[in-house]
Structures are given as C-alpha cells and as structure tokens.
Amino acid sequence: MDIKNFVERIKETNLFTAYNTNVDAIKYLKGEDVQKLVDEFNHKDIIKRMEEYPRIIEEPLDFVARLVYSIKTGKPAEVPIKDDKKLHEWFNKIKYDEERMGGQAGIVSNLMATLRLNKIIVYTPLLSKKQAEMFVDYDNLLYPLVENGNLVLKKVREAYREKDSIKINRIFEFKKGLKFKLNGEEITAKQSTRFIVASRPESLRIEVKDDVRRFLPDIGEMVDCAFLSGYQAIKEIYKDGKTAKYYFERAKEDIKLLKKNKNIKTHLEFASIPNVEIRKMVVDYILSSVESVGMDETEIANVLHILGYEELSNKILKDSFVEDVIEGAKILLNKFKNLEIVQIHTIYYILFVCRADNPLSNEELEECLEFSTILASTKAKLGNIKSIDDLYEGLKVPHNKYGDLLKGIVNKFNNDNYKIALSPSRYVEKPKSTVGLGDTISSGAFVYYVSLLKKKNEVRNN
Ligand code: GLC
C-alpha cells in the first residue's frame, strides 16, 4: 500500500493525549566518550555498584553503573535523578548534541500533527515557553484552556505560561557495537538503545488541573481516542503530603470523565517504570481502565511479575520468545476484561493480541501494524519524522530476516478465542536515534486501529 493511502486512513481521526512532555537533551555516545567517563572512576567501584543496581541516581557513580549495565545488556532504561543542585551541575557539564521534544504526550502529539491528523488536543501540566516551542507549528495541534469559564482550544505554541517550570531529561544514546574497557574486560553494546536520566521536578504533578478537568467530558466528546502516559513520573510522596494514591485515583477518574459523554477508546502507553510501587499502581488503576495497552518486552515481563507470573516473566526477559509474549498478552486479556488490544513491540516485531470477536479482521489488524512499522523505520533511519514524505525513506527499509519465521509462529496461535497479528520490524541496525521509538510505534498502531474501527462503525450506521 502506498504511504498516501495509509495517511488517508487516519486523516479524520481526532486524538487527545496527556500527560507528559519534557525537553530531551540528547548525547550520542561513542566508545571513547564512555571510556573517558568510566576512567573518571575506579572500575571496581563501578562493577560493585552495577551489582547493587541503584534505582535512583544519587551520585555520578550510580549513573555510570546503570549506564554501563544498559550498554552491556542492550536494554533501554530510565532512572530518576535526585533533585540535587550539585548533581545537576555535574550533569550540566556534559556537552549534549541536541535538544528536542520528549515525553510520550509531546512525542505523540508532534508525530500526529505532522501526519496531519484532523485534530490533536494535548494536555500537559507544565507548559513553559521553551516547552511550548518544542511543539511543531501546525494548526491541528491544540491545548485546552479555560477563559472566562469557557473551554477554549489554543495552538499549543501560543498557550504557554511564563511561570511554569521546565523538565529536562538527559538522554544517552548508543549504537550496537560501541566498545570500551572496564577493569580489563572489553564491553560491547549489544543493541542500539538509550539510557535516560529522568528529572523529577517537585512542581510537576501528573494531573489535569481542576479548571480544565471540569471540561474533560467535553474534550472526550471532541475526539475519538486518548493516548495516555506519563504515570511513570508520579512520585510516592510529595513535599506537600500528596501521595501517589491521590494522583492515581485522580488519573483513573480522568479516564471516566473523558468517556462520560462518548465511548472513546483509551490507550495506556506503559513506559519504563523503575519504581515498583508506582508500577503496581499503574497496573491497578490504569491498566484496569483502558481498552488498549502498549508495551515493550521488558514492560510486559514486569507486569506479569506483578501479577504473580514470575516464571513466565523471567522467561520473557531471558529468551525473548514470541510464544511467551503471546502467552503473557493472553493472561492480560483474561485478567482485564476492559482490555481489547494488547500491543507489544520489540526490535524484531510489533504484535497485536486481541479476542476473536474483535471487529477488525486479521488483515486490518496487520495493516495497523504495518503502518506503525513504517513509522518506526523512518524515525530510526532519520532520527525524526518531519513530514509525510519522510515515510518513503522508512518504506525502503526491508522487513527483518526473521519475519517469515515470526509470522509462522503467530499463525499457529490464531484460534477460536484469539486474533493475533504481527508485523516484522523494518530493522535499522544503526539507528540515528532510538528515544521515542516505542511511542511512535504504539501511537501509530493505536490511532490507525481506532481509525479503522471508526470507518467500520460509520459504514454500519449508514
Ligand atoms: C519518557 C522519558 C522522556 C522520553 C520518552 C521517550 O517519557 O521521560 O524523556 O522522551 O520516554 O519514550
């Protein structure tokens, strides 16, 4: 199918997305950069700290240890940093190569605006001038505000608040094959991926502020679907005494409000959540409220672990077998009756697992995935998707060599109870950038899915 047809399919869809946007300061690491970095420390100390596996960065050694771990295992990670002036200064001394839009809501809304979706309403609690300028300059990209008691939608770039603080994450990208030495051992990056040092400013609260919140049912009515993420940034407790429970209860209610006047489809992008308590709450409050979820392999393994499927979880982490991932997705569909689509993306494939009664056919489900695969290869190859024409670059990248094998396995799982669709990735071995790839894949597949459903319903109602 031609790119134009793909884009045509989603054109009339309207999307709401929340909650997280930030600035990503990106450093593209080379072997010599990592060597210099590890040489600033005692190598044995780094190894010891890697074994301790710090879940929060309290000093530079924690960072170096987790970064080396990520490179060695080829696993992406996001670790929060303690809000400490000296530590921030240490990180600010590093020279970053570029600054760009970060955070699921920011990345997804920019992508969908570029793909010329009819209307995107994006909500993010902090919107400083600098943050607002990270949004692409299109008229279909809107921010909700309340003026004189009425809801108004303004172009995001014009809706900023001078006083809002700004959240900057530091992103360390590395390519497969990068090499350095640690304590005499040569370490080689197993995959191209990224390590994120996530800032957690106290003033950032993952919520829709009360003024706009009152209008969530109206916003829901204006759209067809909502892509939700950012819960990973919720802290267990804040200085004013507010707790994670408070924010999760609110967030669950937000979904109800959005669906109050119209039965829109909602998607949770799970994201990497280092804090296990917070991860549990995302499962309890949010996963139990949405129709669709997007995860990578590590994320589904983590969720299965929480649900008590330890063996399966460890197996997925260790072997990466698609059969095990499908098994895990079925468990989720059985546990959470609200879910209609479980979507998993890995470097080799993207997968939909749904119940057999899903209104879309296998071919239609595959079309959603094929579209998102093209988005992914475009982004991996070019670093960013700046126009619809860029997608032709992604289309040139062939599906990876395991494609037929993977499809063969998946077909065996299609039966009276489940519909399963897979699209092999168009694998770019040395991607220009990987941060935000998962969000690109998930939002592409979800928006396309909703667009096809919408068309089906229109045909049925006519
Ligand atoms: C998380 C990170 C953000 C990054 C995004 C990409 O939201 O906090 O920095 O841009 O993931 O997926």
Boltz pocket constraint, residues with backbone or C-beta under 6 A from the ligand:
constraints:
  - pocket:
      binder: B
      contacts: [[A, 20], [A, 22], [A, 23], [A, 24], [A, 78], [A, 101], [A, 102], [A, 103], [A, 104], [A, 107], [A, 169], [A, 196], [A, 198], [A, 271], [A, 435], [A, 436], [A, 437], [A, 438], [A, 439]]
      max_distance: 6.0
